[in-house]
Amino acid sequence: MDMKKAGKVHYLEPSEMEKHEGVVMGFTTRHEGISRPPYNSLNLGFNNFDSSHNIEGNRSLFARSLGTTLDRLLTVKQVHSADLLVIDTPNPDFSHFHTLECDGIVTNQSQLMIGVTVSDCVPILLFDPLKGAIAALHAGWKGTATGISKKGIAAMKEFFGSRPGDILAAIGPAIGSCCYEVDAPVMEAFNKGSSDWELHAVPRKEGKWGLDLAGANKRQLLESGITEANIQMADICVSCNPDLFFSYRRDCGDTGRQMGFIMLK
């Protein structure tokens, strides 16, 4: 992925997407906003103790920098589920969706920027250039264990006729197995959901494992029919890069949120 700058906002853009003029997508860094420590500075998430005025200002700056407006930037209330919001019809006002509890958005509506906010969890962006459909998914361990990536692909197939072989996927910066230690309840949830625990968990001390969330979601995408060549991964641990990204675990819960975003032009 390549570091880009739009206006004042720095973000990572999947290099494969540069040739597609009909979409803008990427993963923000923590820089160039107005929030003060420990949320400095481009905090785009409301689930912390940062001032709502700062967050609204950051979101407005971000939206304008990427060629849209605040009222066309849609996020939902993320609850670590595998539930999705599908928008397949025009709507003059999307604001009522902001409080909807789910962890992904799928749409074919142009000029609507959809996003997920993250600090350790995996942001996943999907784009079907043939059917003109997009998705933004928030994959924590609960959503991953219950197959949110597979459900995102299934929704694009069901509602927009997408073929998995045509879909391009980008997996953004997230906490890596180097820094993400989990315990038995997480293992049990993965095993219940048949999410190939052994392939993505590295044993540590007794009853503890280092979990590769990004890798687990990549496997779900592959099992859904997306080709290896059509999946691009950031391969960046947010916890190991405090200069670029927020991390909930590293910062002991008091931190901001970056965003994975995508919009059909």
Sequence and secondary structure as in RCSB ss.txt:
>XXXX:A:sequence
MDMKKAGKVHYLEPSEMEKHEGVVMGFTTRHEGISRPPYNSLNLGFNNFDSSHNIEGNRSLFARSLGTTLDRLLT
VKQVHSADLLVIDTPNPDFSHFHTLECDGIVTNQSQLMIGVTVSDCVPILLFDPLKGAIAALHAGWKGTATGISK
KGIAAMKEFFGSRPGDILAAIGPAIGSCCYEVDAPVMEAFNKGSSDWELHAVPRKEGKWGLDLAGANKRQLLESG
ITEANIQMADICVSCNPDLFFSYRRDCGDTGRQMGFIMLK
>XXXX:A:secstr
 EEEEETTEEEEE GGGGG TTEEEEEE S SS   TTS S    SSSSS HHHHHHHHHHHHHHTTS GGGEE 
 B  SS   EEE S  S  GGGTT B SEEEE  BT EEEEEESSSEEEEEEETTTTEEEEEEE HHHHHTTHHH
HHHHHHHHHH   GGG EEEE  B  TTT EE HHHHHHHHHTT  HHHHEEE STT EEE HHHHHHHHHHHTT
  GGGEEE   BSTT TTT   TTTTTT    EEEEEEE 
